[in-house]
Amino acid sequence: MDWIYTYLHSFYKDLTTATGVNNLIFPHTAMPDIMAPYQGDQALVPHPMYDWLGHVEWYDAVVLMHQGSMTPEEFDVLTTDITNFLAYASEPYHQSQEHIGYWVIGFLCILFVFIYFLKREYWKDVKRYKK
């Protein structure tokens, strides 16, 4: 879920692509920035980082250049709602499955106790005849 939320927040203007935007999380995505009217235009801010191989330019931030029709707080609420809806739509029975899972684990624990005592009973006879 966090991936979708971050993906929706990570679009920035890139005139070298066919759609005119790019994404920081999933570069060269074919999806246009459908949230731009709400969020506004973002720009990529390069942040140079140096490692033992030399100079590496690492893009790690997008900055809001022009605000859209929503404030950043309203846009956060919108993307959170979209993300939660997509999570629910992808697996609507998640809560009931989790509830059933506790019962299954409890049943298996009780079954383990019975199987353990049954194993002891069988092996008692096996050890006696083995001698």
C-alpha positions as CSV (number, residue, x, y, z in Angstrom):
1,M,0.0,0.0,0.0
2,D,2.8,2.4,0.8
3,W,4.2,1.8,-2.7
4,I,1.0,3.1,-4.4
5,Y,0.8,6.1,-2.1
6,T,4.4,7.0,-2.8
7,Y,4.0,6.3,-6.5
8,L,1.1,8.8,-6.7
9,H,3.2,11.4,-4.9
10,S,6.3,11.0,-7.1
11,F,5.4,12.4,-10.5
12,Y,7.4,15.2,-11.8
13,K,7.7,17.2,-15.1
14,D,10.0,15.6,-17.6
15,L,9.7,17.0,-21.1
16,T,11.9,14.2,-22.6
17,T,9.2,11.6,-22.1
18,A,6.1,11.0,-24.3
19,T,3.7,11.9,-21.5
20,G,5.6,14.9,-20.3
21,V,6.0,13.5,-16.8
22,N,8.1,10.9,-15.2
23,N,8.0,9.1,-11.9
24,L,10.7,8.9,-9.2
25,I,9.6,5.4,-8.0
26,F,8.9,3.8,-11.4
27,P,11.0,5.6,-14.0
28,H,9.9,5.9,-17.6
29,T,6.3,5.0,-16.7
30,A,3.7,5.2,-19.4
31,M,1.1,6.4,-17.0
32,P,0.3,10.1,-17.3
33,D,0.1,12.2,-14.1
34,I,-3.7,12.1,-13.7
35,M,-3.3,13.7,-10.3
36,A,-1.5,16.8,-11.5
37,P,-4.6,19.1,-11.5
38,Y,-5.1,18.3,-7.8
39,Q,-1.5,18.2,-6.7
40,G,0.2,20.7,-9.0
41,D,3.4,20.6,-10.9
42,Q,6.5,19.1,-9.3
43,A,10.1,19.3,-10.4
44,L,13.0,16.9,-9.8
45,V,15.8,18.2,-7.6
46,P,19.1,16.5,-8.2
47,H,21.1,15.7,-5.2
48,P,24.8,14.8,-5.9
49,M,26.2,12.0,-3.9
50,Y,29.8,10.9,-3.9
51,D,30.9,7.3,-3.4
52,W,34.2,5.5,-3.9
53,L,33.6,5.2,-7.6
54,G,33.4,8.9,-8.2
55,H,30.6,11.4,-8.6
56,V,27.1,9.9,-8.8
57,E,24.1,12.1,-9.4
58,W,21.2,10.8,-7.4
59,Y,17.7,12.2,-7.8
60,D,16.0,11.8,-4.5
61,A,13.5,14.6,-4.1
62,V,10.6,16.3,-6.0
63,V,9.6,19.8,-5.1
64,L,6.2,21.3,-5.6
65,M,6.6,24.2,-8.1
66,H,2.9,25.2,-8.6
67,Q,0.1,24.1,-6.3
68,G,-2.9,22.5,-7.9
69,S,-6.5,22.8,-6.8
70,M,-5.8,21.1,-3.5
71,T,-3.5,21.9,-0.6
72,P,-0.8,19.4,0.1
73,E,-2.7,18.2,3.1
74,E,-5.9,17.7,1.1
75,F,-3.9,15.8,-1.6
76,D,-2.4,13.5,1.1
77,V,-5.9,12.7,2.2
78,L,-7.0,12.0,-1.4
79,T,-4.1,9.7,-2.1
80,T,-4.6,7.9,1.2
81,D,-8.2,7.3,0.4
82,I,-7.3,6.1,-3.1
83,T,-4.7,3.8,-1.7
84,N,-7.0,2.4,0.9
85,F,-9.7,1.8,-1.6
86,L,-7.3,0.0,-4.0
87,A,-6.1,-2.2,-1.1
88,Y,-9.7,-3.1,-0.1
89,A,-10.7,-3.7,-3.8
90,S,-7.8,-6.0,-4.3
91,E,-8.7,-8.2,-1.3
92,P,-12.1,-7.5,0.1
93,Y,-12.2,-10.6,2.3
94,H,-8.9,-9.8,4.1
95,Q,-10.4,-9.1,7.5
96,S,-12.6,-12.2,7.5
97,Q,-9.6,-14.3,6.4
98,E,-7.5,-13.0,9.1
99,H,-10.2,-13.7,11.7
100,I,-10.6,-17.3,10.4
101,G,-6.8,-17.7,10.5
102,Y,-6.8,-17.3,14.3
103,W,-9.3,-20.1,14.6
104,V,-7.2,-22.3,12.2
105,I,-4.1,-21.7,14.3
106,G,-5.9,-22.5,17.5
107,F,-7.3,-25.7,15.9
108,L,-3.9,-26.8,14.8
109,C,-2.4,-26.2,18.2
110,I,-5.1,-28.4,19.8
111,L,-4.6,-31.0,17.1
112,F,-0.9,-31.0,17.7
113,V,-1.5,-31.9,21.4
114,F,-3.7,-34.9,20.4
115,I,-1.2,-36.0,17.7
116,Y,1.7,-35.8,20.1
117,F,-0.1,-38.1,22.6
118,L,-1.1,-40.5,19.8
119,K,2.6,-40.6,18.7
120,R,3.7,-41.4,22.2
121,E,1.2,-44.2,22.4
122,Y,2.3,-45.7,19.1
123,W,6.0,-45.4,19.7
124,K,5.6,-47.0,23.1
125,D,4.6,-50.2,21.4
126,V,7.2,-49.9,18.7
127,K,10.0,-49.5,21.2
128,R,8.7,-52.5,23.2
129,Y,8.7,-54.8,20.1
130,K,12.0,-53.5,18.9
131,K,13.9,-54.9,21.8
